[in-house]
Amino acid sequence: MMTSAGHESAGKGRKGRIPFLRLLGRLIDLLEASGKIVAVLCLAFMFVALFANVVLRYAFGSGIAWAYEIHALLLPWLVAGGIVIAAARGRNIAVTLLAEMLQGRARILLCLVIQIVIFAISVGVLWSGQPILRAAQFQTLSTLGIKQIWGYTGLVYAFAAMALIALFDALRYLAGVDAMSHDPARSSLS
């Protein structure tokens, strides 16, 4: 529902706001790029580890012991990368019926409220997840010897990025950007 699409053309006729809106759009694009990098690196590393493990098991009868544990660290990061990409593109799960029925300022106000709620929830998850992160500092993967916190920090990345994207989108809506103006090229997943 809430896309960062159209940030280039948003704010026409409002001197001083266009560079600010472009900056917000570029920051959202940067967060999206970070999500893509995280997702690709995690997928590639997990695939190579799993493939090498399978080859070694068939060729030599034993595989890589840590290949089973690496997913405990990288899967949360893979999910986090996907969450950041979806949030940046406005492709997260949403019910858009009310927003599509509204026009003009009413739609912008609704989208602003939604972004404030997303920001509050994301910050709330970051805050309430601190005990889990502290506990994860003492959990160690048996074969790798790596602390579990490295996997859990992927969720910190995801919710921090979602909070920033929601904040940037809220600022764009305050500047009068129409949240429902979709750019098909940007929102396409193909």
C-alpha positions in Angstrom: 0.0 0.0 0.0 2.6 2.5 1.0 5.2 2.9 -1.7 8.2 5.1 -1.9 7.5 5.2 -5.7 7.2 8.6 -7.3 9.7 10.2 -5.0 11.4 11.9 -8.0 8.3 13.7 -9.2 6.7 14.3 -5.8 6.4 17.8 -4.5 6.3 19.6 -7.9 5.6 23.3 -7.4 6.9 23.3 -3.8 10.3 25.0 -3.9 12.7 23.6 -1.3 10.8 20.4 -0.8 11.9 18.6 -4.0 15.6 18.1 -2.9 14.3 16.9 0.6 11.9 14.5 -1.0 14.6 13.2 -3.4 16.9 12.7 -0.4 14.2 10.7 1.4 13.6 8.6 -1.7 17.3 8.0 -2.1 17.6 6.9 1.5 14.7 4.4 1.0 16.5 3.2 -2.2 19.7 2.7 -0.2 17.8 0.7 2.4 16.3 -1.4 -0.3 19.7 -2.0 -1.9 21.0 -3.1 1.5 18.2 -5.6 1.8 19.0 -7.0 -1.7 22.7 -7.3 -0.8 21.8 -9.1 2.5 19.4 -11.5 0.8 21.7 -12.4 -2.1 24.7 -13.0 0.1 22.7 -15.2 2.5 21.1 -17.2 -0.3 24.5 -17.6 -2.1 26.4 -18.7 1.0 23.6 -21.1 2.2 23.4 -22.6 -1.3 27.2 -23.1 -1.6 27.4 -24.6 1.9 24.6 -26.9 1.3 25.9 -27.9 -2.2 29.4 -28.5 -0.9 28.0 -30.6 2.0 26.0 -32.8 -0.4 28.9 -33.3 -2.7 31.2 -34.2 0.1 28.7 -36.6 1.6 28.3 -38.4 -1.7 32.0 -38.3 -2.6 33.6 -39.0 0.7 30.8 -40.3 3.0 31.0 -37.4 5.4 30.0 -33.8 5.0 30.7 -30.4 6.6 29.4 -30.5 10.2 28.8 -26.7 10.4 26.7 -26.7 7.2 23.7 -27.7 9.3 24.2 -24.8 11.7 24.9 -22.0 9.3 21.3 -21.7 8.4 20.5 -20.8 12.1 22.6 -17.7 11.5 21.8 -16.8 7.9 18.0 -17.6 7.7 17.0 -14.7 10.0 19.2 -12.4 7.9 17.6 -13.7 4.6 14.2 -13.0 6.0 15.3 -9.6 7.2 16.6 -8.7 3.8 13.3 -9.7 2.3 11.4 -7.6 4.9 13.5 -4.6 4.1 13.0 -4.9 0.3 9.2 -5.4 0.8 8.9 -2.4 3.1 11.0 -0.2 0.8 8.9 -1.1 -2.2 5.6 -0.8 -0.3 5.0 -4.5 -1.1 4.4 -5.6 2.5 1.1 -7.3 3.4 -1.6 -4.6 3.5 -5.3 -4.1 3.2 -5.8 -1.1 0.9 -9.5 -0.9 0.5 -10.0 2.2 2.8 -7.0 4.0 1.3 -8.2 3.3 -2.2 -11.6 4.7 -1.4 -10.2 7.9 0.0 -8.9 10.8 -2.1 -6.6 13.8 -1.6 -5.7 14.9 2.0 -7.9 12.2 3.6 -5.8 9.4 1.9 -2.5 11.2 2.7 -3.6 11.5 6.4 -4.6 7.8 6.6 -1.2 6.8 5.1 0.6 9.1 7.5 -1.2 7.5 10.4 -0.3 4.0 9.1 3.3 5.0 8.8 3.3 6.3 12.4 1.8 3.0 13.6 4.4 1.0 11.6 7.2 3.2 13.1 5.8 2.7 16.6 5.5 -1.1 16.2 9.0 -1.4 14.8 10.5 0.6 17.6 8.4 -1.4 20.1 9.7 -4.6 18.7 13.3 -3.4 18.9 12.7 -2.2 22.5 10.9 -5.4 23.7 13.4 -7.7 21.9 16.4 -6.5 24.0 16.0 -9.3 26.6 16.1 -11.9 23.8 19.2 -10.3 22.4 20.9 -10.3 25.8 20.1 -14.0 26.3 21.3 -14.8 22.8 24.8 -13.5 23.8 25.1 -16.7 25.9 23.8 -19.2 23.4 26.5 -20.7 21.3 26.2 -23.0 18.2 27.9 -26.2 19.1 29.8 -26.9 15.8 30.5 -23.3 14.7 31.2 -21.9 18.2 29.4 -18.7 17.1 27.0 -16.9 19.4 23.3 -17.0 18.4 23.1 -13.2 18.7 24.6 -12.9 15.2 21.5 -14.5 13.8 19.1 -12.5 15.9 20.7 -9.2 14.9 19.2 -9.7 11.5 15.8 -9.0 13.1 17.3 -5.8 14.6 18.4 -4.8 11.1 14.9 -5.6 9.7 12.9 -3.7 12.3 15.3 -0.7 12.4 15.1 -0.4 8.6 11.3 -0.7 8.7 11.2 2.1 11.3 13.4 4.3 9.1 11.4 3.6 6.0 8.1 4.4 7.9 9.7 7.6 9.2 10.9 8.6 5.7 7.5 7.8 4.2 5.7 9.7 6.9 7.8 12.8 6.2 7.0 12.4 2.5 3.3 12.3 3.3 3.6 15.3 5.5 5.0 17.1 2.4 1.9 16.2 0.5 3.0 13.2 -1.5 0.1 11.0 -2.6 0.8 7.5 -1.2 -1.4 5.7 -3.7 0.4 6.9 -6.8 2.1 3.7 -7.8 5.0 3.4 -10.2 4.5 0.0 -11.9 8.1 -0.2 -12.9 9.2 0.2 -9.3 6.6 -2.0 -7.6 7.1 -4.9 -10.1 8.9 -7.9 -8.7 9.9 -9.3 -12.1 
